[in-house]
Amino acid sequence: MSLTSLLKVASSPLRGFLAKELPTTGRLRTAFRQALPASLDVIAPSVPEGTKPPWSTLGTAADHRLRLALTAQAARPAAVMAGIELAGRTNVTTPQTASALETCGLQLLEHLQDLAHLHQLEERARPLARTLDVERDIARACHTAALFESVYRRPDPHNSPLLRQAHPELTLDALFAGVPAYAVDDLATLTARADTALATLRAQTPPHAVTLAPTFTGSEDVGGADGDWLADGTLIDVKTTIHPDELPLADIYQLTGYLLLDYQDTLNITHVGWYSARAGALVTFTTPDFLDLLGARHPLPVLRDRLARLLGHTPSTEQAQPDTADTSPHPVPPPSPSVPRQQPSALDADPQPPADVFDDPHHLRRTEPAPTASPPRRVESVHGDHHYQLSLTPGPQGQSHISVLVLAPHGEIISSIEGSLAPADLQPVSDLLRAATQLDPVQPAPPATPSAAGGNAAARNGQSWTAEDLDRLAAHHAAGTDPAQMARQLGRTERSVRFKLHQLGLARFPGEVVRLPASRLPTTEPAYSVQEIRRTHPRAYQRWTPEEDARLADLHRQGAPLAALVEEFGRNEGAINARLGVLGP
């Protein structure tokens, strides 16, 4: 059964798991409604009187149109190709009709590609919505693509609208002509609304940072599951309901299921949310806020581990050794073994430490795990009211997976740390931790002061970065402003500023710096400096001028290679790519 089917069954173990682990769906629904526009202007299709709108087909067509606006990869959607293949099987229709359907489907794929290329639908420098005549052509193609997809999505392909009207003489032009006028107008109207509603997201997310129909490590555990799209870490589920403020339980559980099925965080999902196409409203939450609103009693890695165990997940060979040629915009790290449990079968039970552990406030004990292929080593201790568990599990390629859990007296997980290290790195990391506990306490930061725009220093933390924000960030960086000061100026946290600088290619990957005693520090000078970089890239870290922006956009449109742009502007590849992402060409 698919994820959607499993969630429809109230008595299914998956529904029971979600209801137990994430019980406060009402809080999330309230937060979602508060984030919607105060006055909802919902678009409804103008169907003829007595006609029931084909909601599923209309919704799928809208999804295809939005994908074309994000990245041209949508020109060959996998679900449509699967529908074409299924429609072309002689056991579904007669051989002659099957052949006609397959021919139409293949022609449709070519037509979608031609539309995407001819009108440059993913081009960020142009509006999402094109002229009305162009939008109507695209609408007919997207509606037809939705018909082919319905062959794949429906439990019985014979009940799909496409197969009910198929015949041996069917042509693609006939399919286009059969798309109702109200469906064409409806999709053109939804596209015009998305032009405004998704403008910020498109400006901040270049096509290469978008993954369409993302699948998850645990997708096969639920008979197949894919999301709508992942835009630079933000997982979005598109809805075309005329009642967007209702947010049914099934929609909440579906998005939550996607998040939890990414067992090993291979997609690096940082935000989740919904785009209500008929209301033109995009509502997102950070993953910690999302889980907090749902009343999660455990951190995300633990929830994913429990769900994997519930679904009987067994990593496949492909998952154990990811394809190095993967073109996903997010790096795929090697999988890490999940947090070991003393009673794997007790999926819904909180981890309970033995009673005798709490008798001695500094008791240290070792427990022997059950025999496994790679037996973990576990160390437990108790200090005061807190119970600590550290598990080290040997993994592939010499890596060891480490997880640390901090539990309250009744077994509730308070916090956790998880990651992988090579054996040679264990001792140095241990030295770092020991050194960190011996440092002078960090002085508290001065109280937050209102920024120029008003509010607290981190008032905008969690909000999307606009092109103006990125310009200000680059200007501060070029002026040598400290990241902490940048954070106060921009209303962000310092961590958010450091990560955005890294994403733009302006700084190394951020990390907390703990200095060891002087005798342990390296004696050589670091090779990384602005002066040295400017020997190769004279304009590195300087603010972009309007003239440079216009010149960069023009050369990029002309197809100038990246190496030529690097030479032309005296900046490195990361800076060129980052600026193109800001400009949106």
C-alpha positions in Angstrom: 0.0 0.0 0.0 1.1 3.6 -0.7 1.7 6.2 1.9 -1.6 7.9 1.1 -3.5 4.6 1.3 -1.9 3.7 4.6 -2.8 7.0 6.1 -6.4 6.6 5.0 -6.7 3.6 7.3 -7.3 4.9 10.8 -6.3 1.5 12.4 -3.0 1.2 10.5 0.2 1.0 12.6 1.5 4.0 10.7 -1.5 6.2 11.7 -1.2 4.9 15.3 2.5 5.7 15.4 1.9 9.3 14.1 -1.0 9.9 16.5 1.1 8.7 19.5 4.4 10.5 18.6 2.9 13.7 17.3 -0.4 14.2 19.1 -1.1 18.0 18.9 -2.1 18.4 15.2 -4.5 21.1 16.3 -1.6 23.4 17.3 -0.1 23.0 13.9 -3.4 23.6 12.2 -3.9 26.8 14.2 -0.4 28.1 13.3 -1.0 27.3 9.7 -4.2 29.3 9.7 -2.6 32.2 11.3 0.1 32.2 8.6 -2.5 32.4 5.8 -3.5 35.8 4.4 -6.1 37.6 6.6 -8.6 37.6 3.7 -8.5 34.5 1.6 -9.3 35.0 -2.1 -9.8 31.4 -3.4 -10.0 30.6 -7.1 -12.6 28.0 -8.1 -12.9 26.5 -11.6 -15.9 27.9 -13.6 -17.4 24.6 -14.6 -20.7 24.4 -16.5 -23.8 23.9 -14.4 -24.3 20.3 -13.5 -20.7 19.4 -14.2 -18.6 17.9 -11.4 -15.1 19.3 -11.5 -12.4 16.6 -12.0 -10.5 17.8 -8.9 -7.7 15.2 -9.1 -6.9 16.0 -12.8 -7.1 19.7 -12.2 -4.8 19.5 -9.2 -2.3 17.3 -11.0 -2.3 19.6 -14.0 -1.5 22.6 -11.7 1.3 20.6 -10.1 2.9 20.0 -13.5 2.6 23.7 -14.5 4.3 24.8 -11.2 7.1 22.3 -11.7 7.8 23.7 -15.2 8.3 27.1 -13.5 10.9 25.7 -11.1 13.1 23.6 -13.3 12.8 22.2 -16.8 13.4 18.7 -15.5 9.7 18.7 -15.1 9.4 18.3 -18.9 9.8 14.5 -18.4 8.0 13.7 -15.2 8.5 10.2 -14.0 4.9 9.6 -13.1 3.7 10.6 -16.6 6.3 8.3 -18.2 5.0 5.4 -15.9 1.5 6.2 -17.0 2.5 6.1 -20.7 4.2 2.7 -20.2 1.2 1.3 -18.4 -1.2 2.6 -21.0 0.9 1.0 -23.7 0.5 -2.5 -22.3 -1.9 -4.7 -24.3 -3.4 -6.2 -21.2 -4.9 -2.8 -20.3 -6.4 -2.0 -23.7 -6.5 -3.5 -27.2 -3.2 -3.6 -29.0 -4.2 -0.9 -31.5 -5.5 1.4 -28.8 -2.4 0.7 -26.6 -0.2 1.7 -29.6 -2.1 4.9 -30.2 -1.8 5.8 -26.4 1.9 5.1 -26.3 2.5 7.2 -29.4 0.5 10.1 -28.0 2.3 9.9 -24.7 5.8 10.0 -26.3 4.7 12.9 -28.4 3.4 14.6 -25.3 6.8 14.3 -23.6 8.6 15.8 -26.6 6.0 18.6 -26.7 6.5 19.4 -23.0 10.2 19.6 -23.6 9.7 21.9 -26.6 7.5 24.2 -24.5 9.9 24.4 -21.7 12.8 25.2 -24.1 11.0 27.5 -26.4 9.5 29.7 -23.6 12.4 29.2 -21.1 9.8 28.4 -18.4 12.3 28.0 -15.6 14.1 31.3 -16.4 14.2 33.3 -13.2 14.7 36.7 -15.0 11.2 36.3 -16.6 7.8 36.2 -15.0 6.4 32.8 -14.1 3.2 33.4 -16.1 3.6 34.0 -19.8 1.2 35.5 -22.3 -2.4 34.1 -22.2 -2.1 32.3 -25.5 1.2 30.6 -24.4 -0.4 29.7 -21.0 -3.3 28.1 -22.7 -1.0 25.9 -24.8 0.9 24.9 -21.7 -2.4 24.3 -19.8 -3.6 21.8 -22.5 -0.3 19.9 -22.3 -0.2 19.8 -18.5 -3.8 18.7 -18.4 -3.0 15.9 -20.8 0.0 14.9 -18.8 -2.3 14.7 -15.8 -4.5 12.3 -17.7 -1.6 10.0 -18.4 -0.4 10.2 -14.8 -3.9 9.1 -13.6 -3.3 5.8 -15.4 -0.3 5.2 -13.1 -1.9 6.6 -9.9 -5.2 4.8 -10.0 -5.5 1.3 -8.5 -7.5 0.2 -11.6 -6.1 1.9 -14.7 -9.3 1.0 -16.6 -11.1 3.7 -14.4 -8.7 6.4 -15.5 -10.3 9.2 -17.6 -7.8 8.7 -20.4 -8.5 5.0 -21.0 -12.2 5.6 -20.9 -11.9 7.9 -24.0 -9.1 6.1 -25.8 -9.5 4.5 -29.2 -7.2 3.2 -32.0 -7.3 6.5 -34.0 -6.4 8.7 -31.0 -4.0 11.6 -31.7 -2.3 14.1 -29.4 -4.1 17.0 -31.1 -7.4 15.2 -30.4 -6.4 15.0 -26.7 -5.5 18.7 -26.6 -8.8 19.6 -28.3 -10.6 17.5 -25.7 -9.3 19.5 -22.7 -12.3 21.5 -21.4 -12.1 25.3 -21.8 -12.8 25.8 -18.1 -9.8 23.6 -17.2 -7.5 25.6 -19.5 -8.7 28.9 -18.0 -8.5 27.6 -14.5 -4.9 26.6 -14.9 -4.0 29.9 -16.6 -5.5 31.7 -13.6 -3.7 29.6 -11.0 -0.4 30.3 -12.9 -1.0 34.0 -12.8 -1.5 33.8 -9.1 1.6 31.8 -8.6 3.6 34.5 -10.4 3.3 36.6 -7.3 3.0 33.9 -4.6 6.1 32.1 -5.6 8.2 35.1 -6.8 10.4 35.2 -3.7 11.0 31.4 -3.7 11.9 31.4 -7.4 14.3 34.4 -6.9 16.1 32.7 -4.1 16.2 29.2 -5.5 17.9 28.6 -8.9 16.7 25.7 -11.0 19.6 23.4 -10.1 18.7 23.7 -6.4 15.2 22.2 -7.0 14.4 18.5 -6.8 11.1 17.4 -8.3 9.2 14.5 -6.9 11.9 13.7 -4.3 11.9 10.2 -3.0 13.1 9.1 0.4 15.2 6.4 2.0 12.0 4.8 3.3 9.8 5.3 0.2 9.7 1.6 -0.7 8.8 0.8 2.9 5.3 2.3 2.2 4.9 1.0 -1.3 6.3 4.2 -2.9 6.2 7.8 -1.8 7.4 11.0 -3.4 6.9 14.6 -2.5 6.0 17.4 -4.9 9.2 19.4 -4.8 12.2 20.2 -2.6 13.5 23.8 -3.1 16.9 24.2 -1.4 16.0 22.2 1.7 12.3 23.3 1.8 9.9 20.4 1.2 6.7 21.6 -0.3 3.4 19.8 -0.7 1.1 21.5 -3.3 -2.6 21.6 -2.6 -5.4 22.8 -4.9 -8.3 22.6 -2.5 -10.9 25.4 -2.4 -10.8 25.1 1.4 -7.2 25.8 2.2 -7.8 26.8 5.8 -9.1 23.4 6.7 -5.7 21.5 6.5 -7.1 18.0 7.0 -5.3 15.4 9.2 -4.4 13.4 6.1 -2.4 16.4 4.7 -0.6 16.9 8.0 0.3 13.2 8.2 1.3 13.0 4.6 3.9 15.8 4.9 5.0 14.4 8.2 5.5 11.0 6.7 7.7 12.4 4.0 9.9 14.1 6.6 10.2 11.0 8.7 10.8 8.7 5.7 14.1 10.5 5.0 15.7 8.2 7.6 19.3 9.3 7.2 18.6 13.0 6.4 20.0 12.5 2.9 17.8 15.3 1.5 18.8 17.8 4.3 15.2 18.9 4.8 15.3 22.1 6.8 11.8 23.5 6.2 8.4 21.9 5.3 5.2 23.4 4.3 2.3 23.7 1.9 1.6 25.8 -1.2 -2.2 26.4 -1.5 -2.4 27.1 -5.2 -6.0 28.4 -5.3 -5.3 30.8 -2.5 -1.8 31.7 -3.7 -0.4 31.1 -0.2 2.9 29.5 0.7 3.3 28.6 4.4 6.4 27.0 5.7 7.9 26.0 9.1 11.4 25.0 10.1 11.5 21.3 10.9 12.1 21.9 14.6 9.1 24.3 14.8 7.0 21.9 12.8 7.7 19.0 15.1 7.3 21.2 18.2 3.8 22.3 17.1 2.9 18.7 16.6 4.0 17.9 20.2 6.9 15.7 19.3 8.3 14.0 22.4 11.6 13.0 20.7 14.0 14.6 18.3 13.8 14.0 14.6 16.6 11.4 14.3 14.8 9.3 17.0 11.4 9.6 15.3 12.9 8.5 12.0 14.6 5.6 13.7 11.4 4.4 15.4 9.5 4.7 12.1 12.1 2.7 10.3 11.8 0.0 12.9 8.1 0.0 12.7 8.1 -0.4 8.9 10.8 -3.1 9.1 13.3 -1.1 7.1 16.3 -3.0 5.8 18.9 -0.9 4.0 19.4 -2.0 0.4 22.8 -2.2 -1.3 22.0 0.9 -3.2 21.3 2.8 0.0 24.4 1.4 1.7 26.6 2.7 -1.1 25.0 5.8 -2.7 25.6 6.4 -6.4 28.5 8.9 -6.7 27.0 10.2 -9.9 23.8 11.4 -8.1 22.8 14.9 -9.4 20.7 15.9 -6.4 21.4 19.4 -5.3 22.1 18.2 -1.8 25.1 15.9 -1.0 24.2 12.4 -0.1 26.3 11.3 3.0 26.9 7.6 3.7 24.1 6.2 5.8 24.6 6.0 9.5 23.2 3.2 11.7 20.2 4.2 13.7 20.2 4.7 17.5 20.5 1.2 19.0 17.6 0.2 21.3 17.6 -2.4 24.0 14.1 -3.7 22.9 13.7 -3.1 19.2 10.3 -4.7 19.2 8.8 -2.2 21.7 8.4 0.5 19.2 6.2 2.9 21.1 7.8 2.4 24.5 10.1 5.2 25.9 13.6 4.0 26.6 13.7 3.1 30.3 17.1 2.8 32.0 17.4 0.1 34.6 16.2 1.2 38.1 19.5 0.4 39.8 21.3 2.9 37.6 19.8 5.7 39.6 21.0 4.4 42.9 24.5 5.8 42.5 24.7 9.4 41.1 28.1 8.6 39.4 27.5 5.0 38.5 29.2 3.9 35.3 28.2 0.6 33.7 28.6 -1.2 30.4 25.8 -3.2 28.9 26.2 -6.0 26.3 24.1 -5.5 23.2 22.4 -8.4 21.5 24.7 -10.0 18.9 24.5 -8.2 15.5 26.5 -8.1 12.3 28.3 -4.9 13.7 27.7 -5.0 17.5 27.5 -1.6 19.0 29.4 -0.6 22.1 27.3 1.2 24.7 28.4 3.2 27.7 25.9 4.5 30.2 26.2 6.8 33.2 24.1 8.9 35.6 24.9 12.3 36.9 22.3 13.9 39.1 18.9 13.5 37.5 20.1 12.8 34.0 20.9 9.5 32.4 23.4 9.4 29.6 23.8 6.8 26.9 26.6 6.7 24.4 26.5 4.2 21.6 29.4 3.5 19.1 28.6 1.3 16.2 31.3 0.3 13.6 30.1 1.2 10.2 31.2 0.9 6.5 34.5 2.2 5.2 36.0 2.3 8.7 33.5 4.9 10.0 32.0 4.6 13.4 28.6 5.9 14.1 28.2 7.7 17.5 25.0 8.6 19.2 24.6 10.3 22.6 21.2 10.4 24.3 20.4 12.5 27.5 17.4 11.2 29.3 15.2 12.5 32.1 14.5 10.3 35.1 11.4 8.8 33.5 13.1 8.0 30.2 12.1 11.0 28.1 14.9 12.1 25.7 16.0 15.6 26.5 18.6 16.0 23.9 20.8 14.0 21.5 23.9 14.1 19.3 24.5 11.9 16.4 27.2 11.5 13.7 30.0 9.4 12.1 33.7 9.6 12.7 36.8 7.6 11.6 38.5 5.7 14.4 41.6 8.0 14.1 39.4 11.0 14.8 37.8 9.8 18.0 40.6 10.8 20.3 41.1 14.3 18.8 37.3 15.0 19.1 37.4 13.7 22.7 40.2 16.2 23.4 38.1 19.0 21.9 35.2 18.1 24.1 37.4 17.9 27.2 39.0 21.2 26.3 35.6 22.9 25.8 34.6 22.0 29.3 37.7 23.5 30.8 37.4 26.9 29.0 36.2 30.0 30.7 32.5 30.4 30.5 31.3 32.2 27.4 30.3 35.7 28.2 26.6 36.3 27.5 25.9 38.3 24.4 24.6 41.9 25.1 20.8 42.3 25.1 19.2 42.4 21.7 18.6 45.9 20.5 16.0 46.9 18.0 17.3 46.9 14.5 16.8 49.7 12.0 13.7 48.0 10.8 12.4 47.6 14.4 12.0 44.4 16.5 14.6 42.1 18.1 17.9 41.3 16.6 16.8 37.9 15.4 13.3 38.9 14.5 13.7 37.6 10.9 15.3 34.4 11.8 13.6 31.5 10.0 12.2 33.7 7.2 13.4 33.3 3.7 16.3 35.4 2.5 15.3 38.0 -0.1 17.5 39.3 -2.9 17.8 42.6 -0.9 18.9 40.6 2.2 21.6 38.8 0.2 22.9 42.1 -1.2 23.1 43.6 2.3 24.9 40.4 3.5 27.4 40.6 0.6 28.0 44.3 1.3 28.7 43.6 5.0 31.0 40.8 4.1 32.9 42.9 1.6 33.3 45.6 4.3 34.8 43.1 6.7 31.9 43.2 9.2 32.0 40.5 11.9 29.3 37.8 11.5 27.8 38.6 14.9 27.4 42.3 13.9 25.9 41.2 10.5 23.4 39.1 12.4 22.3 42.1 14.5 22.1 44.3 11.4 20.0 41.8 9.4 17.8 40.5 12.2 19.2 37.0 12.0 21.1 34.6 14.2 24.9 34.4 13.8 24.6 30.7 12.8 22.1 31.6 10.0 24.5 34.3 8.7 27.5 32.0 8.7 25.6 29.3 6.8 24.3 31.7 4.2 27.8 33.1 3.7 29.0 29.5 3.1 26.1 28.8 0.7 27.0 31.9 -1.3 30.6 30.8 -1.6 31.9 33.7 0.5 33.1 31.7 3.5 34.1 28.2 4.6 31.7 25.8 6.2 30.7 27.3 9.6 31.6 25.5 12.8 32.0 26.3 16.5 35.6 27.0 17.2 37.1 25.6 20.4 40.8 26.5 20.9 43.0 23.9 22.5 45.8 24.9 24.8 48.6 26.8 23.1 50.9 23.8 23.0 48.3 21.9 20.9 47.8 24.6 18.3 49.4 24.3 14.9 52.5 26.5 14.4 52.0 27.1 10.7 50.1 30.1 9.4 46.8 29.4 7.6 47.0 29.5 3.8 43.5 31.0 3.5 43.4 34.8 3.2 41.6 37.5 1.2 44.9 38.9 0.0 46.0 35.6 -1.4 42.7 34.9 -3.1 42.7 38.3 -4.7 46.0 37.5 -6.4 43.9 35.1 -8.6 40.5 36.8 -8.4 41.1 40.6 -8.0 37.5 41.5 -7.3 36.9 38.7 -4.7 34.6 39.8 -1.8 34.0 43.2 -3.3 30.4 44.4 -3.6 28.8 43.9 -7.1 27.9 47.1 -8.9 24.7 47.6 -10.9 26.8 47.7 -14.0 28.4 44.4 -13.2 25.0 42.8 -12.4 23.7 43.9 -15.8 26.8 42.7 -17.6 26.7 39.3 -15.8 23.1 38.7 -16.6 23.6 39.7 -20.3 26.7 37.4 -20.7 24.9 34.5 -18.9 21.9 34.8 -21.3 24.3 34.7 -24.2 25.6 31.4 -22.9 29.0 32.5 -21.8 30.8 29.6 -20.0 31.6 29.9 -16.3 35.3 30.1 -16.9 34.8 33.2 -19.1 32.7 34.8 -16.4 35.3 34.1 -13.8 37.9 35.8 -16.0 35.6 38.7 -16.9 34.6 39.7 -13.4 37.7 38.7 -11.4 35.8 36.5 -9.0 35.7 32.8 -8.2 33.1 30.3 -9.5 31.3 30.2 -6.1 30.8 34.0 -6.2 29.6 33.9 -9.9 27.1 31.2 -9.2 25.9 32.9 -6.0 25.3 36.2 -7.8 23.5 34.4 -10.7 21.2 32.9 -8.0 20.5 36.4 -6.6 19.9 37.9 -10.0 17.8 34.9 -11.1 18.8 34.7 -14.8 
